[in-house]
Amino acid sequence: MAVAEASAWTENEIADLAAKVDALKASMGRVIIGQRDVIDLLVTCLLGGGHALVEGVPGLGKTLLVKSLAQATDMQFRRVQFTPDLMPSDIVGTEILEEDQATRQRVFRFQPGPVFTQVLLADEINRAPPKTQSALLEAMQERSVTFAGQTHKLPKPFFVLATQNPIEQAGTYPLPEAQLDRFLLRIDVGYPTEEEEMMMVGATTHAGLRDADPAMDLETLLRLQLLVRDIEISDSMLRYATRLVRATRPADSPVEAIRKHIGWGAGPRAGQALVLASKARALMHGRLAVTRDDIGAMLLPVLAHRVLRNFEAEADGVAIADILAALQAGIRAE
């Protein structure tokens, strides 16, 4: 079997780490009213060591969600508001000229930008031009920044959460597929229920807002990320995940909805993301092996931003969720 060895971990260690995950979600849940599925996906992405693209209309608490995650994990948090005039140096940093008081010699010193943090909120990332968006590419993939021929390592863990407003397209620069592929998950934040919205309005119109209580230290988080990699996946589940990703490519897909509505399918990195996210979900549900349900639950957030609808699908208003549902129904596990 093509599996990783989860047996190296003791039952007490695994139970203790799983309890810390529950405590983390509970801490965030005391600040974020509702949005339980969103919190689950955000924690899944964090445990998988990936980055998240968060989409939702203004006022749904996306910034508060990310800030609460940083508070609950005791990680350093920085926020960058992406605007059309934002430059790459505003993100990664720049060199400044300093004079040595003793020798009077002038030397350049690298001044790190806001990307040198543990949790980076890239707010409204699609409002910055492509040159600035691409400044995050190396940081997200390599966990480092190269400036003036020098490579500077980013702190561990490093977690980027980028937000997009799906209803405003004027003055925006859609993210290229190469950068979209760097996000492990795309998380859609929807409207709260009536009861949740009433609670939210009541809680936020009193004096003072409560912060998330620390529930997980950095050492525990890094151990959890290692444990996720050690979650087992059988050959049959690995083949199922691979077949799902390959079936998104319309040229040779056995699924009619894919051939009819998809212009471009997902690449191999999507398979890696699907397996990794499924492992993280299995751990969050107290299991040490990936199941079909784990893969099915992660299919939409992993593939929604990695497959492109064709003109016919966009013109007919066919949602990507419906296409991926047809994909899941058309591909069966062995």
The 8 nearest C-alpha neighbors of each residue, nearest first, counted from 0:
[[1, 234, 2, 233, 232, 235, 3, 231],
 [2, 0, 234, 233, 232, 3, 237, 231],
 [3, 1, 231, 232, 0, 233, 4, 234],
 [4, 2, 229, 231, 230, 5, 1, 232],
 [3, 5, 6, 229, 7, 2, 231, 230],
 [6, 4, 229, 7, 230, 8, 3, 231],
 [5, 7, 8, 4, 9, 229, 3, 10],
 [8, 6, 5, 4, 9, 229, 226, 10],
 [7, 9, 6, 5, 12, 10, 13, 226],
 [10, 8, 12, 11, 13, 7, 6, 14],
 [9, 11, 13, 12, 14, 8, 15, 6],
 [10, 12, 14, 9, 13, 15, 8, 16],
 [13, 11, 15, 9, 10, 14, 16, 8],
 [12, 14, 16, 10, 15, 11, 17, 9],
 [15, 13, 17, 11, 16, 12, 10, 18],
 [16, 14, 12, 18, 13, 17, 11, 19],
 [15, 17, 19, 13, 18, 14, 12, 20],
 [16, 18, 14, 20, 19, 15, 13, 21],
 [19, 17, 21, 15, 16, 20, 14, 22],
 [18, 20, 22, 16, 17, 21, 23, 215],
 [21, 19, 23, 17, 22, 18, 24, 16],
 [20, 22, 18, 24, 23, 19, 25, 17],
 [21, 23, 19, 25, 20, 24, 214, 26],
 [24, 22, 20, 214, 26, 21, 25, 19],
 [23, 25, 27, 21, 26, 22, 28, 20],
 [24, 26, 28, 22, 23, 27, 21, 29],
 [27, 25, 23, 28, 29, 24, 211, 212],
 [26, 28, 24, 29, 30, 25, 211, 67],
 [27, 29, 25, 31, 30, 26, 24, 32],
 [30, 28, 27, 26, 31, 25, 32, 211],
 [29, 31, 28, 27, 211, 32, 209, 210],
 [32, 30, 28, 29, 27, 33, 64, 34],
 [33, 31, 199, 30, 28, 195, 34, 29],
 [32, 34, 35, 195, 31, 191, 28, 192],
 [33, 35, 37, 36, 38, 32, 31, 191],
 [36, 34, 38, 37, 33, 39, 28, 32],
 [37, 35, 39, 38, 34, 40, 33, 41],
 [36, 38, 34, 40, 39, 35, 41, 188],
 [37, 39, 41, 35, 36, 40, 42, 34],
 [40, 38, 36, 42, 37, 41, 43, 35],
 [41, 39, 43, 37, 42, 38, 44, 36],
 [40, 42, 38, 44, 43, 39, 37, 45],
 [41, 43, 45, 39, 44, 40, 46, 38],
 [44, 42, 40, 46, 41, 45, 279, 280],
 [43, 45, 47, 41, 42, 49, 46, 40],
 [44, 46, 42, 48, 47, 43, 49, 41],
 [47, 45, 224, 43, 48, 44, 279, 42],
 [46, 48, 44, 45, 49, 279, 276, 275],
 [47, 49, 45, 46, 224, 44, 50, 158],
 [50, 48, 183, 44, 47, 45, 182, 158],
 [49, 51, 182, 159, 183, 158, 160, 44],
 [52, 50, 160, 184, 182, 185, 183, 53],
 [51, 53, 185, 161, 160, 162, 186, 182],
 [54, 52, 162, 186, 185, 187, 161, 51],
 [55, 53, 163, 187, 162, 164, 188, 186],
 [54, 56, 188, 164, 187, 165, 189, 57],
 [55, 57, 164, 58, 165, 59, 166, 54],
 [58, 56, 59, 55, 164, 60, 61, 163],
 [57, 59, 60, 56, 61, 55, 62, 190],
 [60, 58, 57, 61, 56, 190, 55, 188],
 [59, 61, 63, 62, 58, 64, 31, 57],
 [62, 60, 64, 63, 59, 65, 53, 162],
 [63, 61, 65, 64, 60, 66, 120, 122],
 [64, 62, 66, 60, 61, 65, 67, 31],
 [65, 63, 61, 67, 62, 66, 60, 68],
 [66, 64, 68, 62, 67, 63, 69, 61],
 [65, 67, 63, 69, 68, 64, 62, 70],
 [68, 66, 70, 64, 211, 69, 65, 27],
 [67, 69, 65, 71, 66, 70, 72, 64],
 [68, 70, 74, 66, 72, 67, 71, 73],
 [71, 69, 67, 73, 72, 68, 211, 213],
 [70, 72, 213, 214, 68, 212, 211, 69],
 [71, 73, 215, 69, 74, 70, 216, 213],
 [74, 72, 70, 71, 69, 213, 216, 75],
 [75, 73, 69, 72, 117, 76, 70, 118],
 [74, 76, 117, 116, 118, 69, 73, 77],
 [77, 75, 118, 69, 119, 74, 117, 116],
 [78, 76, 119, 120, 113, 118, 116, 79],
 [77, 79, 120, 119, 121, 80, 76, 122],
 [80, 78, 121, 122, 81, 120, 77, 113],
 [81, 79, 122, 82, 121, 78, 123, 124],
 [80, 82, 127, 124, 123, 126, 122, 79],
 [81, 83, 127, 126, 85, 84, 80, 123],
 [84, 82, 127, 85, 126, 128, 81, 170],
 [85, 83, 82, 86, 127, 128, 81, 131],
 [84, 86, 82, 83, 127, 81, 89, 131],
 [85, 87, 89, 88, 131, 84, 90, 130],
 [88, 86, 131, 89, 90, 134, 91, 85],
 [89, 87, 92, 90, 91, 86, 93, 112],
 [88, 90, 86, 87, 92, 91, 112, 85],
 [91, 89, 112, 88, 87, 113, 114, 92],
 [90, 92, 112, 88, 114, 89, 87, 111],
 [112, 93, 91, 111, 88, 110, 90, 89],
 [92, 94, 110, 88, 109, 95, 111, 91],
 [95, 93, 109, 108, 110, 107, 96, 92],
 [96, 94, 108, 107, 97, 109, 93, 110],
 [95, 97, 107, 106, 108, 105, 94, 98],
 [98, 96, 106, 105, 107, 95, 99, 108],
 [97, 99, 105, 104, 103, 100, 106, 96],
 [100, 98, 103, 104, 101, 102, 105, 97],
 [99, 101, 103, 102, 98, 104, 97, 105],
 [102, 100, 99, 103, 104, 98, 105, 97],
 [101, 103, 104, 99, 100, 98, 105, 106],
 [104, 102, 99, 100, 98, 101, 105, 97],
 [105, 103, 102, 99, 98, 106, 100, 101],
 [104, 106, 98, 97, 99, 103, 96, 107],
 [107, 105, 97, 96, 98, 108, 104, 99],
 [106, 108, 96, 95, 94, 97, 109, 105],
 [109, 107, 94, 95, 110, 96, 106, 97],
 [108, 110, 94, 93, 111, 95, 107, 92],
 [109, 111, 93, 92, 94, 108, 112, 95],
 [112, 110, 92, 109, 91, 115, 93, 113],
 [92, 111, 113, 91, 90, 114, 115, 89],
 [112, 114, 115, 90, 77, 116, 91, 111],
 [115, 113, 112, 116, 91, 90, 119, 111],
 [116, 114, 113, 153, 112, 111, 154, 117],
 [115, 117, 114, 118, 75, 154, 76, 119],
 [116, 118, 157, 75, 156, 158, 74, 154],
 [117, 119, 76, 158, 116, 159, 157, 75],
 [120, 118, 159, 77, 78, 76, 121, 160],
 [119, 121, 78, 160, 122, 161, 159, 79],
 [122, 120, 161, 79, 124, 160, 119, 78],
 [121, 123, 80, 162, 124, 120, 161, 81],
 [124, 122, 163, 162, 125, 81, 126, 121],
 [123, 125, 81, 122, 126, 121, 161, 127],
 [124, 126, 172, 171, 123, 127, 173, 174],
 [125, 127, 171, 82, 124, 83, 81, 123],
 [126, 128, 83, 82, 81, 125, 124, 131],
 [129, 127, 130, 131, 172, 83, 132, 126],
 [130, 128, 132, 131, 133, 127, 172, 174],
 [131, 129, 133, 128, 132, 134, 87, 86],
 [130, 132, 87, 134, 133, 129, 86, 128],
 [133, 131, 129, 134, 130, 135, 128, 127],
 [132, 134, 136, 135, 131, 130, 129, 178],
 [135, 133, 131, 132, 87, 136, 130, 137],
 [134, 136, 138, 133, 137, 139, 132, 131],
 [137, 135, 133, 139, 138, 134, 140, 178],
 [136, 138, 140, 141, 139, 135, 144, 143],
 [137, 139, 142, 143, 135, 136, 141, 140],
 [140, 138, 136, 137, 142, 135, 141, 181],
 [139, 141, 137, 138, 142, 136, 181, 143],
 [140, 142, 143, 137, 138, 139, 144, 136],
 [143, 141, 138, 153, 139, 140, 152, 137],
 [142, 144, 152, 138, 153, 141, 151, 137],
 [145, 143, 151, 150, 138, 146, 137, 152],
 [146, 144, 150, 149, 151, 148, 143, 147],
 [145, 147, 149, 148, 144, 150, 93, 151],
 [148, 146, 149, 145, 150, 94, 109, 93],
 [147, 149, 146, 145, 150, 151, 144, 109],
 [150, 148, 146, 145, 147, 151, 144, 109],
 [151, 149, 145, 144, 146, 152, 143, 148],
 [150, 152, 144, 143, 145, 149, 153, 146],
 [153, 151, 143, 142, 144, 150, 154, 115],
 [152, 154, 143, 142, 115, 151, 155, 157],
 [155, 153, 156, 157, 117, 116, 152, 115],
 [156, 154, 157, 117, 153, 221, 142, 116],
 [155, 157, 117, 154, 158, 221, 48, 217],
 [158, 156, 117, 155, 118, 154, 159, 116],
 [157, 159, 118, 50, 117, 119, 156, 160],
 [160, 158, 119, 50, 118, 120, 161, 51],
 [161, 159, 51, 120, 52, 50, 121, 119],
 [160, 162, 121, 52, 122, 120, 53, 124],
 [163, 161, 53, 123, 122, 54, 52, 124],
 [162, 164, 123, 54, 165, 124, 53, 125],
 [163, 165, 56, 55, 166, 54, 167, 123],
 [166, 164, 167, 163, 55, 54, 56, 168],
 [167, 165, 164, 168, 56, 55, 163, 169],
 [168, 166, 165, 169, 164, 171, 170, 56],
 [167, 169, 171, 170, 166, 165, 172, 164],
 [170, 168, 171, 167, 172, 126, 166, 125],
 [169, 171, 168, 126, 172, 83, 167, 125],
 [172, 170, 126, 125, 168, 169, 173, 127],
 [171, 173, 125, 126, 128, 174, 127, 129],
 [174, 172, 125, 171, 175, 126, 129, 168],
 [173, 175, 125, 172, 179, 178, 176, 129],
 [176, 174, 177, 178, 179, 173, 129, 180],
 [175, 177, 179, 178, 180, 174, 305, 304],
 [178, 176, 180, 175, 179, 181, 174, 136],
 [179, 177, 180, 181, 176, 175, 174, 136],
 [178, 180, 176, 181, 177, 182, 175, 174],
 [179, 181, 178, 177, 182, 176, 305, 183],
 [182, 180, 178, 179, 183, 140, 139, 177],
 [183, 181, 50, 51, 180, 184, 179, 52],
 [182, 184, 49, 50, 272, 51, 301, 181],
 [185, 183, 301, 300, 51, 182, 186, 52],
 [184, 186, 52, 300, 51, 53, 301, 304],
 [185, 187, 53, 52, 300, 184, 54, 188],
 [186, 188, 54, 53, 55, 189, 185, 37],
 [189, 187, 55, 54, 186, 37, 190, 53],
 [190, 188, 187, 55, 191, 59, 56, 34],
 [189, 191, 192, 188, 59, 196, 56, 55],
 [192, 190, 196, 195, 189, 193, 33, 34],
 [191, 193, 195, 194, 196, 190, 33, 197],
 [192, 194, 196, 195, 197, 191, 198, 190],
 [195, 193, 197, 196, 192, 198, 191, 199],
 [196, 194, 198, 192, 197, 193, 191, 33],
 [195, 197, 199, 193, 198, 194, 191, 192],
 [196, 198, 194, 200, 199, 195, 193, 201],
 [199, 197, 195, 201, 196, 200, 202, 194],
 [198, 200, 196, 202, 197, 201, 195, 203],
 [201, 199, 197, 203, 198, 202, 196, 204],
 [200, 202, 198, 199, 204, 203, 197, 205],
 [203, 201, 199, 200, 204, 205, 198, 208],
 [202, 204, 200, 205, 201, 199, 208, 207],
 [205, 203, 201, 202, 200, 206, 207, 199],
 [206, 204, 203, 202, 207, 201, 208, 200],
 [205, 207, 204, 208, 203, 202, 209, 201],
 [208, 206, 205, 209, 203, 204, 202, 210],
 [209, 207, 210, 203, 206, 205, 202, 30],
 [208, 210, 30, 207, 211, 29, 212, 202],
 [211, 209, 212, 208, 30, 67, 70, 71],
 [210, 212, 67, 71, 26, 70, 27, 30],
 [211, 213, 71, 26, 214, 210, 70, 27],
 [214, 212, 71, 72, 73, 215, 70, 211],
 [215, 213, 23, 71, 22, 72, 212, 26],
 [216, 214, 72, 213, 19, 219, 23, 71],
 [215, 217, 219, 218, 72, 73, 220, 214],
 [216, 218, 220, 219, 221, 215, 72, 73],
 [219, 217, 221, 220, 216, 222, 215, 223],
 [218, 220, 222, 217, 216, 221, 223, 215],
 [221, 219, 217, 223, 222, 218, 224, 216],
 [220, 222, 224, 218, 223, 219, 217, 225],
 [223, 221, 219, 225, 224, 220, 226, 218],
 [224, 222, 226, 220, 225, 221, 219, 227],
 [223, 225, 46, 221, 227, 222, 226, 47],
 [226, 224, 222, 223, 228, 227, 221, 229],
 [225, 227, 223, 229, 228, 224, 222, 230],
 [228, 226, 224, 229, 230, 225, 279, 278],
 [227, 229, 226, 225, 230, 224, 278, 275],
 [230, 228, 5, 3, 226, 227, 4, 231],
 [231, 229, 287, 227, 5, 288, 228, 278],
 [232, 230, 288, 2, 3, 287, 229, 289],
 [231, 233, 289, 2, 288, 236, 237, 234],
 [234, 232, 236, 235, 0, 2, 1, 237],
 [233, 235, 237, 1, 236, 0, 238, 232],
 [234, 236, 238, 233, 237, 333, 239, 332],
 [237, 235, 239, 233, 238, 234, 240, 232],
 [236, 238, 234, 240, 239, 235, 233, 241],
 [237, 239, 241, 235, 236, 240, 242, 234],
 [240, 238, 236, 242, 332, 237, 241, 235],
 [241, 239, 243, 237, 238, 242, 236, 244],
 [242, 240, 238, 244, 239, 243, 270, 245],
 [241, 243, 245, 239, 244, 240, 246, 238],
 [244, 242, 246, 240, 241, 245, 239, 330],
 [243, 245, 241, 246, 242, 247, 270, 265],
 [244, 246, 242, 247, 243, 248, 241, 265],
 [245, 247, 252, 243, 248, 244, 242, 253],
 [248, 246, 264, 245, 244, 249, 257, 265],
 [249, 247, 264, 246, 250, 252, 245, 263],
 [248, 250, 258, 252, 251, 257, 247, 261],
 [251, 249, 248, 252, 258, 247, 263, 264],
 [250, 252, 249, 248, 253, 246, 258, 245],
 [251, 253, 246, 249, 254, 248, 250, 258],
 [252, 254, 255, 251, 246, 329, 258, 257],
 [255, 253, 252, 257, 256, 329, 326, 258],
 [254, 256, 258, 257, 259, 253, 252, 325],
 [257, 255, 259, 258, 254, 260, 322, 325],
 [258, 256, 261, 255, 260, 259, 254, 249],
 [257, 259, 249, 255, 256, 260, 261, 252],
 [258, 260, 256, 257, 255, 261, 249, 312],
 [259, 261, 312, 257, 309, 308, 256, 258],
 [262, 260, 308, 257, 309, 263, 307, 258],
 [261, 263, 309, 308, 307, 260, 264, 249],
 [264, 262, 307, 261, 306, 248, 249, 265],
 [263, 265, 248, 247, 306, 307, 249, 266],
 [264, 266, 305, 306, 269, 247, 244, 248],
 [265, 267, 268, 269, 264, 270, 244, 245],
 [266, 268, 269, 270, 271, 265, 244, 245],
 [269, 267, 271, 270, 266, 272, 180, 265],
 [270, 268, 272, 267, 271, 266, 265, 273],
 [271, 269, 273, 267, 268, 272, 241, 244],
 [270, 272, 268, 274, 269, 273, 275, 267],
 [271, 273, 269, 275, 270, 274, 183, 276],
 [274, 272, 270, 276, 271, 275, 301, 277],
 [273, 275, 277, 271, 272, 276, 278, 270],
 [276, 274, 278, 272, 277, 273, 47, 271],
 [275, 277, 279, 273, 278, 274, 272, 47],
 [276, 278, 293, 280, 274, 294, 275, 279],
 [279, 277, 281, 275, 276, 280, 289, 230],
 [280, 278, 276, 282, 277, 227, 281, 43],
 [281, 279, 283, 277, 282, 278, 43, 276],
 [280, 282, 286, 278, 284, 279, 283, 289],
 [281, 283, 285, 286, 279, 284, 280, 287],
 [284, 282, 280, 281, 285, 279, 17, 20],
 [285, 283, 281, 282, 286, 280, 17, 279],
 [284, 286, 282, 283, 281, 287, 17, 14],
 [287, 285, 281, 282, 288, 284, 283, 289],
 [286, 288, 230, 282, 231, 281, 285, 5],
 [287, 289, 231, 230, 232, 286, 281, 290],
 [288, 290, 232, 281, 278, 293, 277, 231],
 [291, 289, 293, 292, 288, 294, 236, 281],
 [290, 292, 294, 293, 295, 236, 289, 332],
 [293, 291, 295, 290, 294, 296, 289, 297],
 [294, 292, 277, 296, 290, 291, 295, 289],
 [295, 293, 291, 297, 277, 292, 296, 298],
 [294, 296, 292, 298, 293, 297, 291, 327],
 [295, 297, 293, 294, 298, 292, 299, 277],
 [298, 296, 294, 295, 300, 299, 301, 277],
 [297, 299, 295, 301, 296, 300, 302, 294],
 [298, 300, 303, 302, 301, 297, 320, 323],
 [301, 299, 185, 184, 297, 303, 302, 298],
 [302, 300, 184, 298, 299, 297, 273, 303],
 [301, 303, 305, 299, 304, 300, 298, 306],
 [304, 302, 299, 305, 300, 301, 306, 319],
 [305, 303, 302, 306, 179, 185, 301, 180],
 [304, 306, 302, 265, 303, 180, 307, 179],
 [307, 305, 264, 265, 263, 304, 302, 303],
 [308, 306, 263, 262, 261, 309, 264, 305],
 [307, 309, 261, 262, 260, 312, 313, 306],
 [308, 310, 262, 261, 312, 311, 260, 307],
 [309, 311, 313, 312, 314, 308, 260, 262],
 [310, 312, 314, 313, 309, 315, 260, 308],
 [311, 313, 260, 317, 315, 309, 314, 310],
 [312, 314, 316, 310, 315, 311, 317, 309],
 [315, 313, 311, 312, 316, 310, 317, 309],
 [314, 316, 312, 313, 317, 311, 310, 318],
 [315, 317, 313, 314, 312, 318, 311, 319],
 [316, 318, 312, 315, 313, 319, 321, 322],
 [319, 317, 320, 321, 316, 322, 312, 313],
 [318, 320, 322, 321, 323, 303, 317, 308],
 [319, 321, 323, 318, 322, 324, 299, 303],
 [322, 320, 324, 318, 319, 323, 325, 317],
 [321, 323, 319, 325, 324, 320, 256, 326],
 [322, 324, 326, 320, 325, 321, 327, 319],
 [325, 323, 321, 327, 326, 322, 320, 328],
 [326, 324, 328, 322, 323, 327, 329, 321],
 [325, 327, 323, 329, 324, 328, 254, 330],
 [328, 326, 324, 325, 329, 330, 323, 295],
 [327, 329, 325, 326, 330, 324, 331, 323],
 [328, 330, 326, 327, 254, 325, 331, 253],
 [331, 329, 327, 328, 326, 243, 332, 242],
 [332, 330, 333, 329, 328, 239, 327, 243],
 [331, 333, 239, 330, 236, 235, 291, 238],
 [332, 235, 331, 239, 236, 238, 330, 234]]
